[in-house]
Amino acid sequence: MLAAIGVVFGDIGTSPLYALKECFSPEHGIPFSPEAVYGVISMVFWAFAIVVSLKYVMFVMRANNHGEGGILALMALALRTAPTGSKRSLLIIMAGVFGACMFYGDAIITPAISVLSAVEGMEVISHDFTRYIIPTTIVILVILFFIQKTGTAVVGNLFGPVMLLWFAVIGLMGIYQVIDNPAIFAAINPLYAIQFMDEHALQGFIVLGAVFLVLTGAEALYADMGHFGAKPIRLGWFFIVMPCLILNYFGQGAMFLNHPENITNPFFLMVPEGFVFPLVILATLATVIASQAVISGAFSMTSQAILLGFVPRMKIRHTSDREIGQIYMPLVNWSLLVLVIAVVLAFKKSENLAAAYGIAVTTTMIVTTFLAAIVMRIVWRWNTLLVTLVISAFLIVDLAFLTANLLKILEGGWFPLLLGAACFLLLMTWYQGRKLLRQRAMEEGIELKGFIDVLMKNPPHRVEGTAIFLTAHVDYLPVSFLHNLKHNHVLHERVFFLKVSIWDVPYVKDEERINLRDLGNNIYVVRAVYGFNETPDMGKIIELIEKSSGLKFNLMDTSFFLSRDTIVATELPGMALWRERLFCWMYQNAGRQSDFFKIPANRLVELGAKVEI
């Protein structure tokens, strides 16, 4: 539970820095009054109760894919209910991919808004510090992204205690203020929220978009479930995180009632002046941890997307010998850093970023609700009426928050939408392009078993050693095999056709990983199966083949054959020509197959092939 508090709750735990400040922003035009304070605090309380506690912690976290959570794991679970290639499966894929793309928006905005809002606490000490806020924020962000390559194992040990201290401090800050005005607890009554929305109409709806900021990070509870398990996250939320957050928000509300002038930066004005600087330091540490969690999440999700076939192969480094989920992806890391710094320089203040933040998270939440509905009805076989009632209740809340955030599109909400749309285009182009490649391979391919039977009636000269040909389909000959036969006119004394398959489960047991079929004459077809949370490793595959079949390998006598395809966009039926050209560009710039599968460079043979799509 301590480890979960350190990683899972960083994002939602740092929202008191900016959420209520944004709710009472003068731009919303809500006249300040005790009734407004009670109304907003009541909305905050019931947002926690309905969206986080009921929807995510009690319902959505039940929809786990062999213990794994997150939008792509949920998508893989929902896909089992639809026939492959059907319109329903395509709809589920598009929804899941778009939700994942919006998560990237969250991964860019979270470090920017969190660190910026923490450093803005320096303004409370002295306005002379104002000009140093952006430079300090950028320095902290650069250091944060620079240390990613060392891994989170060492820093991770400090996350739990620091975040536990953070929640204890914000809880005590809340108690310190509530003691002066305990009447604020009346805001638990939902009638205050209803009356506020009724009195302020459109303006109240705009404030609802700001109230949503208290929920940012709720998706992380579900996404990180595979790392810690559902029980520690539920215990951490109900017994530590939620009570401390509610105390802090109620404390800010109590302070507003006593000191309305503190609305400029309520979080840091909750404590006496002598405590502000230590609080800025602690807040900065907490926001760095919140940012770390979302960056690690971006690495994990990209790795999942690569194996599920939505993102081109890229370099993945494992930063821990013990923890399988701790990875580092240089391209993702430096791309995020450039975008995060660009966002800080463009928006300049945390309040300007608040508009952009809500849209990214609400969109992902709605997609999660949609996919959870499919799982509840078809996988769990819940009664249709029960599913309709539960999902309708969640959708009403989700859509209210989304609509409120859509009002802020011109203020910055356009950014995550633009980013999400660009990512969605790239991911779906790669997915559909690879599907076209598979279709071409099957249309123009030669059936493997029949060809080998004919070939062995008049076999070519066989040479010493083992040849492993990577293939995209276990029933068809790989192009690299045909090219080798055509140009070299030889066949190795032992031949393996190897297909690496990715199942829609997070992990596969080693005893289920290898399936070997003997075609006779020392020719074998091997399927190696991996989950979407694993990284294929050729050395490990060979070890498992040896273990399961008794066949022995000498790596110095083993050659790996790959086809290095050149993809050409044509007018053939498929995608639009411009998308085919985009796919060709992505394919040529993707990471090398040999690097991704960890094939020794000195045992590799690549043979070129031209493929028209």
N, C-alpha and C positions, 0 to 999 in steps of 0.2 A: 504493500500500500504506500509506503514511503517513496519507493522508486516511481510509482505511478503519479504521486503528487508532484514529484520533480519534473516529470516529462509531460504528462497528459494535460495537466490543469494550468500550464504556464500562460496560454493564450487567454482563456476565460478569466484567469486569476489576476491578470494585469489590466482588465477592462475598467476597473474603478478609476484608473488614472485619467480617463478621458470621457467615459460614457455619460455621466450626469452633467459634466461641463457642457457637453454638446446638447443634452436635453433642454437645458435652460439658456441656450445661446440666444442672444438678442435678435438674431436673424429670423428666428421662428415667429417672433411677434407675439408671444404669449405674455400677457401682463403678469408680472410676478405677484403671487398671492399664496397664502397658506393652503388654500384649496388646490392650487396647481401643484404644490409640493406633494401633498397627500396623493393626488391623482397620479403623478409620475412615479412616485415610490411604489404605489400599489401596482402599477403596470409592470414595474421591474420585478416585484415579488412574484406576480402571477406568470410572468414570462419564464422565470426560473422553474416554477412549479409545473407548468404545462409543457414547455418545449424541452427543457433539459431533463427534469426528474421523470416526467411521465413518458414523453415521446422517446427520448434517447436512452435513458438509463433503464426504464422498465420494459419498453417495447422493442426498439430498434436493435439494442444490443443482444436480443435473443436471436436475431437473424445473422448468425455467424457462419462463415464458410470454413468448417473444420477449425473453429476457434479464431479465425482471422476476421477482422472487420474492415471498414473503409468502403468507399463507393465502388471501386473496381472489384473487390471481393464480393460485394452485394450484387453487382452486375453479373459476375460469373455464376453466382447462385441462382439468380433470376433466369439466366440464359438456359438453364437445364429444363425449364418449363416450356421452352419454345423449340420447334423443329429447326434444325440447322438450315440456314438460307431462307427461312420464312420471313414475311414482312414483320411479324411480331418480334422475331429475334433481332432484326435490323433496328426496330424501334427501341428495344431494350439496350442494344449496343450504343445507339446514338445518344440516348438519355444518359447512360453511364459515362460515356466519353465526354459529353458536355459538362456533366457534373465534375468530372476529374479536371477538365480544363479550367473551370472556375476555381478549383482548389489552387491552381497555380497563381491565380490572381490574389488569393488569400496569402499564399507563400511569399508574394512580393510585398503586399501591403502590410502584413503583420510586423515584420522587422522594422519597416519604416515608421509606422504609426506608434508602435510600442516604445522603441528607443527614443523617438522624437518627443513623445509625451513625457517620458521620464526625465530627459535632459531639460525640458521646458520648466521643470521644477526650480532650476537655477534662477529663473526670473523672480521667484518669490523672495529669494535672498537679496537680490539687487537687480535693477533694470540694466545695470552696466553689463551684465552677463548675456543680454539678449543677442548681441552680435556674435557670440561664440556658440550659440545653440546648434546651428546647422553644421559648422566645421566639426564640433565635438561629436555630433551624431554620426557624421560620415566616418570619422576616425574609428569610433566604436564598431560600426558596421564592417569596415574594411578588416579590422582585427578579427571580428567574429567569423567572417567568411574565409579569412586566411588560415585560421586554425582548423577548419573543417577537415583538411587533408590528414591531420594527426589522429582523427577519429574522436568519438565522444566518450570513450571508455573511462579516461581519467577524469574529464570534466563532469561526466555523468554521475560519478560518486558524490560530487558536491551538490548536484541539483536538488535531491530530496531534502537535505537539511536546510538549504537556502530558501526553497519554496515553502517549507514548513514554517520557518521563521517569518517569511513574508506574510503568510496567511494569519499567523498569530499576531503580527504587528497590525495588519489592517483590521483584524477583529477587535483588538484593543483600542485602535483609533476610533472605531465605531462606538464601542462601549463608552469611551471618554466623552463623546459628543451626545450620545443618547441619554446619559445620566442627567444632562442639563434640560432635556425635553423628551421624556419617555412617551409623551402623547403620540409621537410619530408612529408607534406600533399600531395605532388605529388603522394605518394604511394597509394592513393585512386584509381588511374588508374590501372585497372586489368592487363594492358600490362606488368607492372613490374613483377608481379607474373608469368605470362606466359613466359616472357623472362628468368627469373631466372630458372624455371623448364627446359626450353629448353637448356640453357647453361650448367647446372650442372647435367642433366640426373639422374643417379642412386643416386648420392650424394644429389641432390635436393629432390629426393623421400624420402631419409632417414630424411632430415630436415622436410619434410611434416609430418612425424610421431611426431616430436617435436612440430610443429605448432599446432597439434591437442590438445596439452595440454591446450591451451587457451579455449577450449570448454568443458573441464571436468566440470561437474555440470549442463550442459544444460538439461540432463534428469530430474534433480530435479525440473525444471520449470513445467514440465508435471506431475511428481509424486506428487507434493505438491498442485496441483490445487484444490483438494477437500477441503483443509484447508482454502484457501484464496479466491478462485474464479479466473476465467480467467482474468477478467478486471484489478484488482489490479496488477497482475503479468505482464500483458502486459504494463500497464502504468509505473510500476517500471522499466521494462527493457528499454523501448524506451526513457524515460525522465530522468532517473538517472543512472542506472547501465551501459548500453551500452555506453553512452557518456563518463562517467568517465573512463571506462576500455579502450576505444579507445584512449582517451587523454593520459592515462598512457603508453600504448604500443607505441604510436607515440612519446611520450616524451623519452622513452627508446631508440627508433630508432634515435631521434635527438641527444641524448647524445652519442650514438655509433659513429655518424658521426664526432662529435667534439672531443670525447675522447675514441678512440678504446680500450685503456687499461682498461676501466671500465667494460669490458665484463665478468670479473671474478664473480662479484655479482652485476649486473646492478641495481636491484631494490633499494638496500640500498645505492648505490653510487649516486643515483639521488639527494640526499639531502646533504646539508653541514654537516660536521662531528658532529657538536653539536646537530643535530636533529636525529642522527642515533639511539641513545638509546631509546628515546620516540617512535620512529617508530618501533623498535623491540618489545616494549611492546604492541603497538597498533596492530601490525601484529600478535603477539601471541594470543591476544584476538580475532582477526578476524578469525584466523585458528581454535581456540577452538570452535567458533560459527559454522564455516563450518563443523567441525567434529561432533558437536552436531546434526546438521541437518541430516547428513548421518546416524548417530547412531539411531536417532528417526525414520528415514526412514526404517532402518533394522528391528526395532521393529514392525512398522506398516505392513511392507510387510510379516513378519513372521506370524503375527496375521491373515492377509488375507489368507496366504498359509495354515494355520491350518484349517480355516473354509472352504476353497475350497477343502480340502482333500489331500494336498500335503506334509504336515508336521505333525508329531505326536503331540498330545495335550501336552502342557506344561504350566507352571504357568504364568499367566498374571495378573499384578497388575495395577489398574487404579490409576494414580497419581493426578488426578484432579476431583473434584466433578462437575465441569462445562463443561470442554472440553472432549468430548467423545474420541478424538483421542490420548490423552496423556496417554500412557501406558508404563510399565516397565516390561521387561522379563529377569529375573536373568540369566537363562542359556545362552541366546543370548548375554547379556551384558558381562559376564565374559569370554565367548568363544572368543568374539571379542577382548577383552583386551589382552588375551594371544597371539592371532594371530598378533595383531598390534605390541606388544612389540617384538615378534619374528621377524617380518618384519623389524623393526627399527634396531635390533641387526644384522640381516643378511645383510641388504643393506647399512647401516651406513650413507649414504649421500642421499640427496633429488635427486641429479642427477642420482644416480643409480636406484632409485625407479621410475623415469620418464618412463623408458622403460616398466615397469610392468603396469603402470597406464593406458596407452593408449589402450591396448588390451581389458581390462575390459569394458571400456566405449564404444569403437567402436562396440563391439559385441552387447551390449544392444541397441545401436542406430540402427543397421541394423535390429534387430528383431522388433523394434518399427516401422520401415519403412515397413517391411513385413506385420505386423498386421494392420497397418494403411491402406495399400493398399486394404486389404479384407473389412475393414469397409467402405472405400470410394466407392468401387464398389458395394457391396451387401447391406449394411445398408443405406448409403446415396443415392444409385442408381445413382452415377455419370456416365457420358458417359465413355465408355471403353477407347477411345482414350485420353481423358483428364486425366484419372487415369494413363494410361501408360506413358504419357508425364511427369506428375508431379513426379510419383514414380521413373521413370528412371533417372530424373535429380537428385533426392535425393540419389538414389542408386549409381550413378556414383561417387558422392562426398564421400558417406559413404565407398564404396569399395576402393576408392583411399586411404582414411585414414586407413582403416583396413589393406590393403596390406602394406602400409608404416610401420605400427606398427608390422606386422608379421615379418618384417626384424629384429626386436629386441627381438625375442623369446629367444634366448640364453642369452641375457643380463639381463633377468628378466621377460620377457613377458610370460615365462612358468608358473610363479607362479599363476596369475589369471586364466589361462587356466586349470591348474591342480586343483585348488580350485573349479572352476566352474564345471569341469567334476565330481569331487567327490560329490558336492552338487546335481548335476543333477541326478547322480546314486541313491542317497539316496531319493530324492523327487519322482522320477519316480517309484522306488521300493515301496515306501509307497503308492503311488496312485494306482499302479496296484495290490498290495497286498490287499488293502481294497476292490478293485473291485472284486478280487477273493473271499474274505470273503462274500461279498454280494451275489455273484453267488451261493456259497455253501449254504448260508442261504435260498435262494429261491428254490434251487434244493431239499434240505432236509427239508424245512419248511412245516408247516401245515397252510392251508388257515384259516385266523382268523374268518371271519364271519360264515363259515360253522361249525367250531369247537364249537364256542360259542352257536350256535343254537342247536347242538346235546347235548352239556354239560347241557344246561338249561332245557332239557327234563327230566333229572334225576340229579338235581344240588347237589353238595357237600354241606357240612355244611357251612353256611355263618357266619362270625364273624364280630364284630363291627370294624368300622374304614374304612379308605380309603387306597387303594393300587395303586401306580403309577408305571407301568412297562415301562421302556424305551425300545423302539423297533427301529430296523434299517429299518423296512418296515411297512407301515400302513396296508398292506393286509395280513401279515403273523404274526403268534404268536411268541413273543419273547421266547427264551429258558428259561429265568428266570421264566416266568409264568408256563411253563410246569414242571420245577423242583419244584417250590413251591407247585403246585397241587399234584405232585407225592410224595413229602416227607411230606408235612403238611396236605394234604387231606382236605384243607379248601379253601374258597373263601371269600374275604372281601365283606362287604355289598355294597361297592362302588368301582368300578375298572376303572382305566384309562390306556389306552395304548397310550403312548406319543412318538411321533416321532418329532425330531428337524431337520428341513430341512434348508439348506443354499441355497439361490437363488443367481444368478449371477448379483445382484445389490448391491451397497454399503450399503444401508439402507432400512428398511421396516417400514412403518407406523404402529403404535400400533393397529389401527383399522383393519389392514389387516393381523396382525400377527397370530391370532388364528383361526383355523378351527376345529369345534367340531362336531362329528357324534355320535348320540345316537343309540346304538345297542339294547336297551331295558334292563330291569332287572338291572338298575343302572350300566350298563357297557357302557363306552364311548371310542371312538377313537379320539385323539387330535393330530393335526399337528401344531407345533409352527414354524413359519418361521422367519429366520434372514437373514440379508445381510452380505456380506463378510467383512464388516468393523465394525461389531457389535460383542459383546460377549454374548452368551446365559446366562440367569440368571434364575434359577428355581423359585426363589421367585417372580420375575416379571411375569413369565409365569403363575403361580398360581393366581396372582392378576388379570391378563387379562382374565383367564378362569372364575373367579368369576364375573368379570365385564360383559363379553359377554354372559354368560349362566345363571347367577343368582345362580349357585351352590356355596355353602359356604364350606370353608376348615378350619379345626382346625389342625394346624401343628402337635400338640402332638398326634393326632389320625391318622396321615398320615405316611405311610411307602413307601419308594422308593426302588424298586427292580431293580438290575442291574445284568447282567451276566458277570462274570469275566472269559473271555475266555483264554484257553491255546492253542496257535497255534502250530501245528506240521507240519513241512515240509515233504512232501512225493513225490513220483514219479508221483502223479496224474498230468494230464495236467494243465499247468499254466505257471509260470515263471521257469527259470533255478533253479536247486536245491540250488545253492549257494546264489541266490537272495532271494529265499524263506526263507532260514536260516537267511539271513540278515533282512528280514521283521519280522521274529519271534523275533529276538533280539530287533528290534526297537519297536515292539508291547509290549514286556514285560517291556521295559524301558520307555514307554510313560507315560505321566501324567495320573493320575486316572480320569476316567470319572466324578466321583462324585465331585472332586475338580474343574474340568473345568466348570461343570454346576452349581457350587455353591450349592450342595445338602448338607443339614445339616448331619454331620457324625453320630449323635445319632438317625437319622431316616432312616438310610441306611441299606439295606440287600443285600449282594452280594452272588450270587450262581454260582459255578464253572461250566464250560463246556469245553469240548475238541473239537477242530475243526481241521480237516486235510485239508491242501491245497496242 
